[in-house]
Amino acid sequence: MLNRLQAELSALDNLNDLVQTIDSERVFGLYLLKSQGPLTLLWNTEPYLKTMRLAQQQLALPIAEHHELFDGEGTGGILTNQLLPALKMTRQAAHRELTTLRQLRIQIAFLQQPEAETVESLELPPATKTDPSTGQILTVTPADN
C-alpha cells in the first residue's frame, strides 16, 4: 500500500497544474484585453504577455530565489499590475502544497526504508527532498510518540 501511495504522490510532485493554470489565464487575459477595445489591446498586450512569459519561466523555481516578476515591481500596464499580487499568492499556495506533498513522501520513505537516518540517505529523487520554498534539503525532526 505504501508503494502505491508513493507512486500516486510522485505523479503529483511537480507544478505542472500551476503552469497549465497560467496558460489558461494568459488566454483569458488576452480575450479580456481584446474586449476592452483596440487602444487598450495595443497599450496593454505586450506588458501582459511579458508578465505571463516570466510567470511561466519562474513558477517552478524556489520562492527563495528573488525574481523580477515577483519583486513587487510591475512590468507595465493596468491589467498586469493588478495580476501580480494574485500570481504571487497563487505561487506561494502551490509551493506550500508541494512542500506538504514532499513531506508526506519523505515520511512514507522513512517507513519503507527504516535504516535511513537522514533525508539525504532516502532513495527518492533529489527534487523530492528539496523544499520548493527555499531550495534547500527538507529537514526532518523525529517526534516522540
Salt bridges, closest charged atoms under 4 A:
ASP13 OD1 - ARG102 NE 2.64
ASP13 OD2 - ARG105 NH1 2.80
GLU46 OE2 - ARG53 NH2 3.06
GLU65 OE1 - HIS67 NE2 3.92
GLU68 OE2 - LYS50 NZ 3.45
